[in-house]
Amino acid sequence: MHSVTAFGGPQGHLGMMMKTFVEKRRDVTKEELMEYVSFCQMLPGASSTQTLTLIGYKRGGISLALATLIIWILPACTLMGILSFIVGKIGPANLQNSAFQFIQSMAIGFLAYAGVKTFKISVNNLITQIIMLFSTIGTFLLFKTPWVFPILIILGGITTNFSNRRFPLKEKVKPREIRWKNIWLFVLIFIIAGYLSETARKQNWHDRKAYNLFENFYRFGSIVFGGGDVLIPMMLDQYVERPTTPKFVDNKANMIMIDRNELLTGAGIVRAIPGPVFSIASFTGGIALKKEGNRKQLLGCFIGSIGIFLPSALLVLFFFPVWQYLKKFIVVYRALEGINAVVVGLIWGSTLYLLKDVSIATINIFTIFNIIVITGTFFTLTFTKIPAPVIVLVCLLLGVLF
């Protein structure tokens, strides 16, 4: 249910996780969820995907973690893969759907709910208030700058280490097995993918695009901090801008080139579907191989999905057992307080950033509906037990009727 109703990107997903996995199912506590979120913010890749993978890992070990990962990404990747065929056949101009016009406003309501919930948990003294405010402003002003998120997290962790008041509880943490094979597999795949991709390029293999595509997305999934808003500009550079440079003018026959309008269409539609924003890789992979026939296009969808999410899973399942041990140390323990405050700031900064793109500045009927959806979503989540899927359905119905 979460995978088919979670709108709003990583920060918006947090509000739904709070509602579903903390308050309703009690799979994790609020404190555990915030710890998972903070930990995943420090890793590259899809943070909401990594957080959900950890919830599955906590409840059922590695097997449930992998099942959780697959269930979470499957609906979004399937929808975005289908979209690549639609765009390839009829073009981006015919993809507008009024049913989704209030989904962004609903996502802002979820963000605000997550901001309030996490504020109560993580911001409880002057220094965390300052960190949260600084992070909110930094996130809003530098939202599309790739390194703003890790820099804020590092600064937050350093800042709370200047205090000598907080000490970790002396409790025995049951050691977990460190899966060294995960990190070695991660590095090995990175090296092999790079070697095959470069060899395919130099020797101009017949299936060169497939090798290049996997290397591209595995690299993106390994280095992207900041979620889909950073991934999309990287794809624009890789597949739209770079092929037009003089270096590649005479060798375009078998390289991946994507029309700007097609890629931006996928970037827009991915906001209107539930699940991870990284699922745009399924769409981009399909579009990249659309001229090779339907079977190759379907292969491109699979390559994009696997390439982008595999690094996230390998990294989180390797580093989390290490993290469980490291957090006992006082430096790490104090850093957590600052990191949690930064996460709250990221949520509020993201909320403000999305608000500037929603029509609330001028007075008209559409403005009124946007305000109603934003505030209605927030108050429904805060004061009622109405499940998130019902809120999503109401907003979709409102979009159809309006």
Backbone hydrogen bonds, N-H to C=O, Kabsch-Sander energy under -0.5 kcal/mol:
donor,donor_aa,acceptor,acceptor_aa,energy
5,T,2,H,-1.2
6,A,2,H,-1.4
7,F,5,T,-1.3
12,G,8,G,-1.1
13,H,9,G,-2.8
14,L,10,P,-1.1
15,G,11,Q,-0.8
15,G,12,G,-0.5
16,M,12,G,-1.0
17,M,13,H,-2.6
18,M,14,L,-2.6
19,K,15,G,-1.7
20,T,16,M,-2.9
21,F,17,M,-2.0
22,V,17,M,-1.1
22,V,18,M,-0.6
23,E,18,M,-2.5
24,K,19,K,-1.2
25,R,20,T,-2.7
27,D,21,F,-1.9
28,V,21,F,-1.6
33,L,29,T,-2.4
34,M,30,K,-2.3
35,E,31,E,-2.0
36,Y,32,E,-2.6
37,V,33,L,-2.6
38,S,34,M,-2.7
39,F,35,E,-2.7
40,C,36,Y,-2.7
41,Q,37,V,-1.9
42,M,38,S,-0.8
42,M,39,F,-1.0
43,L,40,C,-1.2
45,G,224,V,-2.9
47,S,45,G,-0.9
50,Q,46,A,-2.2
51,T,47,S,-2.4
52,L,48,S,-2.1
53,T,49,T,-2.1
54,L,50,Q,-2.0
55,I,51,T,-1.7
56,G,52,L,-2.1
57,Y,53,T,-2.1
58,K,54,L,-2.6
59,R,55,I,-1.8
60,G,56,G,-2.4
61,G,57,Y,-2.0
64,L,60,G,-0.9
65,A,61,G,-2.0
66,L,62,I,-2.1
67,A,63,S,-2.1
68,T,64,L,-2.7
69,L,65,A,-2.2
70,I,66,L,-2.4
71,I,67,A,-2.6
72,W,68,T,-2.3
73,I,69,L,-2.1
74,L,70,I,-2.0
77,C,73,I,-2.6
78,T,74,L,-2.4
79,L,75,P,-2.5
80,M,76,A,-2.7
81,G,77,C,-2.1
82,I,78,T,-2.4
83,L,79,L,-2.2
84,S,80,M,-1.5
85,F,81,G,-1.0
85,F,82,I,-0.6
86,I,82,I,-1.8
87,V,83,L,-3.0
88,G,84,S,-1.8
89,K,85,F,-1.6
90,I,86,I,-2.9
91,G,86,I,-0.6
91,G,87,V,-1.4
94,N,91,G,-1.0
95,L,92,P,-1.5
100,F,97,N,-1.8
101,Q,98,S,-1.7
103,I,100,F,-1.3
104,Q,100,F,-0.5
106,M,102,F,-2.1
107,A,103,I,-2.4
108,I,104,Q,-1.9
109,G,105,S,-1.6
110,F,106,M,-1.9
111,L,107,A,-2.3
112,A,108,I,-2.6
113,Y,109,G,-2.0
114,A,110,F,-2.5
115,G,111,L,-2.7
116,V,112,A,-2.2
117,K,113,Y,-2.4
118,T,114,A,-2.6
119,F,115,G,-1.9
120,K,116,V,-1.8
121,I,117,K,-1.0
122,S,118,T,-2.9
123,V,119,F,-1.9
124,N,122,S,-0.7
129,Q,125,N,-1.8
130,I,126,L,-2.3
131,I,127,I,-2.4
132,M,128,T,-2.4
133,L,129,Q,-2.3
134,F,130,I,-2.7
135,S,131,I,-2.6
136,T,132,M,-2.4
137,I,133,L,-2.3
138,G,134,F,-2.6
139,T,135,S,-2.7
140,F,136,T,-2.1
141,L,137,I,-2.5
142,L,138,G,-2.2
143,F,140,F,-0.6
145,T,142,L,-1.9
148,V,145,T,-1.6
151,I,147,W,-2.0
152,L,148,V,-2.2
153,I,149,F,-2.1
154,I,150,P,-2.4
155,L,151,I,-2.6
156,G,152,L,-2.5
157,G,153,I,-2.2
158,I,154,I,-2.2
159,T,155,L,-2.5
160,T,156,G,-1.6
161,N,158,I,-1.1
162,F,159,T,-1.6
163,S,160,T,-0.7
171,E,169,L,-1.7
173,V,171,E,-0.6
174,K,172,K,-0.7
179,R,177,E,-0.6
180,W,178,I,-1.8
182,N,179,R,-1.6
183,I,179,R,-0.8
184,W,180,W,-2.1
185,L,181,K,-2.5
186,F,182,N,-2.3
187,V,183,I,-2.2
188,L,184,W,-2.6
189,I,185,L,-2.7
190,F,186,F,-1.9
191,I,187,V,-2.4
192,I,188,L,-2.8
193,A,189,I,-3.0
194,G,190,F,-2.0
195,Y,191,I,-2.4
196,L,192,I,-2.8
197,S,193,A,-2.3
198,E,194,G,-2.3
199,T,195,Y,-2.5
200,A,196,L,-2.7
201,R,197,S,-1.9
202,K,198,E,-2.6
203,Q,199,T,-2.7
204,N,200,A,-0.6
205,W,200,A,-1.7
208,R,205,W,-1.5
210,A,207,D,-0.7
211,Y,207,D,-1.3
212,N,208,R,-2.6
213,L,209,K,-2.7
214,F,210,A,-2.0
215,E,211,Y,-2.1
216,N,212,N,-2.5
217,F,213,L,-2.3
218,Y,214,F,-2.6
219,R,215,E,-2.2
220,F,216,N,-2.5
221,G,217,F,-2.7
222,S,218,Y,-0.9
222,S,219,R,-0.5
223,I,219,R,-1.3
223,I,220,F,-0.8
224,V,220,F,-2.1
225,F,223,I,-0.6
229,D,226,G,-0.6
230,V,227,G,-1.7
231,L,227,G,-1.8
232,I,228,G,-2.6
234,M,230,V,-1.5
235,M,231,L,-2.1
236,L,232,I,-2.3
237,D,233,P,-2.1
238,Q,234,M,-2.4
239,Y,235,M,-2.9
240,V,236,L,-1.6
241,E,236,L,-2.3
242,R,237,D,-2.6
244,T,241,E,-1.5
245,T,242,R,-1.8
248,F,245,T,-1.8
249,V,246,P,-1.1
251,N,248,F,-1.5
255,M,252,K,-1.1
258,I,239,Y,-2.3
263,L,259,D,-2.2
264,L,260,R,-2.6
265,T,261,N,-1.9
266,G,262,E,-2.0
267,A,263,L,-2.1
268,G,264,L,-1.7
269,I,265,T,-2.6
270,V,266,G,-2.3
271,R,268,G,-1.0
272,A,269,I,-1.8
273,I,270,V,-0.7
275,G,6,A,-2.7
279,S,276,P,-1.6
280,I,277,V,-1.9
281,A,278,F,-2.1
282,S,279,S,-1.5
283,F,279,S,-0.9
284,T,280,I,-2.8
285,G,281,A,-2.6
286,G,282,S,-1.8
287,I,283,F,-2.6
288,A,284,T,-2.4
289,L,285,G,-1.0
289,L,286,G,-0.5
290,K,287,I,-1.1
292,E,289,L,-1.6
293,G,290,K,-1.1
297,Q,293,G,-2.2
298,L,294,N,-2.5
299,L,295,R,-2.1
300,G,296,K,-2.3
301,C,297,Q,-1.7
302,F,298,L,-1.9
303,I,299,L,-2.8
304,G,300,G,-2.5
305,S,301,C,-2.1
306,I,302,F,-2.7
307,G,303,I,-2.8
308,I,304,G,-1.8
309,F,305,S,-1.6
310,L,306,I,-2.2
313,A,309,F,-1.9
314,L,310,L,-2.3
315,L,311,P,-2.6
316,V,312,S,-2.2
317,L,313,A,-2.1
318,F,314,L,-1.0
319,F,315,L,-2.7
320,F,316,V,-1.8
322,V,318,F,-0.8
323,W,319,F,-2.6
324,Q,320,F,-2.3
325,Y,321,P,-0.9
325,Y,322,V,-0.6
326,L,322,V,-2.5
327,K,323,W,-2.3
328,K,325,Y,-1.3
329,F,326,L,-1.9
333,Y,329,F,-2.7
334,R,330,I,-2.6
335,A,331,V,-1.8
336,L,332,V,-1.8
337,E,333,Y,-0.8
337,E,334,R,-0.6
338,G,334,R,-1.0
339,I,335,A,-2.5
340,N,336,L,-2.8
341,A,337,E,-1.6
342,V,338,G,-2.0
343,V,339,I,-2.2
344,V,340,N,-1.7
345,G,341,A,-1.9
346,L,342,V,-2.7
347,I,343,V,-2.0
348,W,344,V,-2.3
349,G,345,G,-3.0
350,S,346,L,-2.3
351,T,347,I,-2.1
352,L,348,W,-2.3
353,Y,349,G,-2.3
354,L,350,S,-2.3
355,L,351,T,-2.0
356,K,352,L,-1.3
357,D,354,L,-1.3
358,V,355,L,-1.5
360,I,358,V,-1.5
364,N,362,T,-0.9
368,I,364,N,-2.1
369,F,365,I,-2.1
370,N,366,F,-2.3
371,I,367,T,-2.4
372,I,368,I,-2.4
373,V,369,F,-2.6
374,I,370,N,-2.5
375,T,371,I,-2.5
376,G,372,I,-2.7
377,T,373,V,-2.4
378,F,374,I,-2.0
379,F,375,T,-2.7
380,T,376,G,-2.2
381,L,377,T,-2.2
382,T,378,F,-2.0
383,F,379,F,-2.7
384,T,380,T,-1.5
390,V,387,P,-0.8
391,I,387,P,-1.2
392,V,388,A,-2.2
393,L,389,P,-2.4
394,V,390,V,-2.4
395,C,391,I,-2.1
396,L,392,V,-2.3
397,L,393,L,-2.5
398,L,394,V,-2.4
399,G,395,C,-1.9
400,V,396,L,-1.9
401,L,397,L,-2.6
402,F,398,L,-2.5
